[in-house]
Amino acid sequence: MSLSHLNLRSDLLEEYSTLEYILLGDLRDLLQEPADEETCRWLLAVLDALLETLPREFDLKQQDGYLLEVLENYPNWSGAVERLQIEHTELFLKLKELRGRISQRISFAEIADEARRELKDWMLTLIAYHRHENRLLQTALNLEVGVGD
């Protein structure tokens, strides 16, 4: 793979991560707004943008193999990498399901409290997922196996 291709992919990943961060901030702000139809419209727009961004970001991460840097050095960590892949899929499906439930309601006010709670839980799970992914990658890159006195 060429250096320019790697740089482009790295730049795109950074853009998606930044967009995701902004969208999560918007989502957090919207969850504090009054439970009216305007808030619901904005909430659905943010959820749509997240549902578009998350798979694109993950597809980029998977192009050469998800967490390949980890698996090349520590093939026995494949279980942890697979769990992260499954968790990412579950996060996406949960967000899609939440978005569907919010869009089907006649009145957002009827489900606002439940939606707020579930979206906050989803955001915490997403943050934990990213933290675990980063920790696994950093550990693999920084771990020096076999270094002795």
C-alpha positions as CSV (number, residue, x, y, z in Angstrom):
1,M,0.0,0.0,0.0
2,S,1.4,3.4,-1.0
3,L,2.2,6.0,1.5
4,S,-0.2,8.5,0.0
5,H,-3.0,5.9,0.3
6,L,-2.1,5.4,4.0
7,N,-2.1,9.2,4.6
8,L,-5.5,9.5,2.9
9,R,-6.9,6.7,5.0
10,S,-5.4,8.2,8.1
11,D,-6.8,11.7,7.3
12,L,-10.3,10.2,6.6
13,L,-10.2,8.3,9.9
14,E,-9.3,11.5,11.7
15,E,-12.2,13.3,10.0
16,Y,-14.7,10.6,10.9
17,S,-13.4,10.6,14.5
18,T,-13.8,14.3,14.7
19,L,-17.3,14.2,13.2
20,E,-18.3,11.5,15.6
21,Y,-17.0,13.6,18.5
22,I,-19.0,16.6,17.3
23,L,-22.1,14.5,16.7
24,L,-21.9,13.0,20.2
25,G,-21.6,16.5,21.7
26,D,-24.7,17.6,19.7
27,L,-26.5,14.5,20.9
28,R,-25.6,15.2,24.5
29,D,-26.9,18.8,24.1
30,L,-30.1,17.6,22.4
31,L,-30.8,15.2,25.3
32,Q,-30.9,18.2,27.6
33,E,-33.4,20.1,25.4
34,P,-37.2,20.2,26.0
35,A,-39.0,17.1,24.6
36,D,-40.7,18.7,21.7
37,E,-41.0,17.9,18.0
38,E,-38.2,20.3,17.0
39,T,-35.8,18.5,19.3
40,C,-37.0,15.2,17.9
41,R,-36.2,16.3,14.3
42,W,-32.7,17.5,15.3
43,L,-32.2,14.3,17.3
44,L,-33.1,12.2,14.3
45,A,-30.8,14.2,12.1
46,V,-27.9,13.6,14.5
47,L,-28.7,9.9,14.8
48,D,-28.8,9.7,11.0
49,A,-25.4,11.3,10.7
50,L,-24.0,8.9,13.3
51,L,-25.5,5.9,11.5
52,E,-23.8,7.1,8.4
53,T,-20.5,7.9,10.0
54,L,-19.9,4.9,12.3
55,P,-19.9,2.2,9.5
56,R,-17.7,4.4,7.3
57,E,-15.2,4.8,10.0
58,F,-15.2,1.1,10.9
59,D,-14.9,0.1,7.2
60,L,-11.7,2.2,7.0
61,K,-10.3,0.6,10.1
62,Q,-11.0,-2.9,8.6
63,Q,-9.5,-2.2,5.1
64,D,-6.2,-4.0,5.9
65,G,-7.6,-6.0,8.8
66,Y,-9.1,-4.6,12.0
67,L,-6.4,-3.9,14.5
68,L,-3.9,-5.7,12.3
69,E,-1.0,-4.1,14.2
70,V,-2.2,-5.8,17.3
71,L,-2.7,-9.2,15.7
72,E,0.6,-9.2,13.9
73,N,2.4,-8.9,17.2
74,Y,0.0,-10.8,19.4
75,P,-2.1,-13.3,17.5
76,N,-3.4,-14.8,20.7
77,W,-5.3,-11.5,21.3
78,S,-7.6,-12.4,18.4
79,G,-10.4,-13.0,20.8
80,A,-10.2,-9.5,22.2
81,V,-10.2,-8.1,18.7
82,E,-13.2,-10.2,17.6
83,R,-15.1,-9.0,20.7
84,L,-14.4,-5.4,19.7
85,Q,-15.7,-6.1,16.2
86,I,-18.8,-7.7,17.6
87,E,-19.3,-4.8,20.0
88,H,-19.0,-2.3,17.2
89,T,-21.7,-4.2,15.2
90,E,-23.9,-4.3,18.3
91,L,-23.5,-0.6,19.0
92,F,-24.5,0.2,15.4
93,L,-27.5,-2.0,15.5
94,K,-28.6,-0.6,18.9
95,L,-28.4,2.9,17.6
96,K,-30.3,2.0,14.5
97,E,-33.0,0.4,16.6
98,L,-33.2,3.4,18.9
99,R,-33.5,5.7,15.9
100,G,-36.3,3.6,14.5
101,R,-38.2,3.7,17.8
102,I,-37.9,7.4,18.1
103,S,-39.0,8.0,14.5
104,Q,-42.1,5.8,14.8
105,R,-43.6,7.7,17.8
106,I,-46.3,10.2,17.1
107,S,-45.2,12.3,20.0
108,F,-41.5,12.5,21.1
109,A,-42.6,13.8,24.5
110,E,-44.2,10.3,25.2
111,I,-40.8,8.5,24.9
112,A,-38.4,11.3,25.6
113,D,-37.3,10.1,29.1
114,E,-36.8,6.6,27.9
115,A,-35.0,7.7,24.7
116,R,-32.7,10.0,26.7
117,R,-31.8,7.3,29.1
118,E,-31.1,4.7,26.4
119,L,-29.1,7.2,24.2
120,K,-27.0,8.2,27.2
121,D,-26.3,4.5,27.9
122,W,-25.4,4.0,24.3
123,M,-23.0,6.9,24.3
124,L,-21.3,5.6,27.5
125,T,-21.0,2.2,25.8
126,L,-19.5,3.8,22.7
127,I,-17.0,5.7,24.7
128,A,-16.1,2.5,26.6
129,Y,-15.7,0.7,23.2
130,H,-13.3,3.4,22.0
131,R,-11.4,3.3,25.2
132,H,-11.0,-0.5,25.0
133,E,-10.0,-0.3,21.4
134,N,-7.3,2.4,22.1
135,R,-6.0,0.6,25.2
136,L,-5.6,-2.7,23.2
137,L,-3.8,-0.9,20.4
138,Q,-1.5,1.1,22.8
139,T,-0.7,-2.0,24.9
140,A,0.3,-3.9,21.8
141,L,2.4,-1.1,20.5
142,N,4.1,-0.4,23.8
143,L,4.5,-3.9,25.2
144,E,8.0,-5.2,25.1
145,V,7.8,-9.0,25.4
146,G,11.0,-10.8,26.5
147,V,12.9,-7.8,27.8
148,G,15.0,-8.9,30.7
149,D,17.5,-7.5,33.2
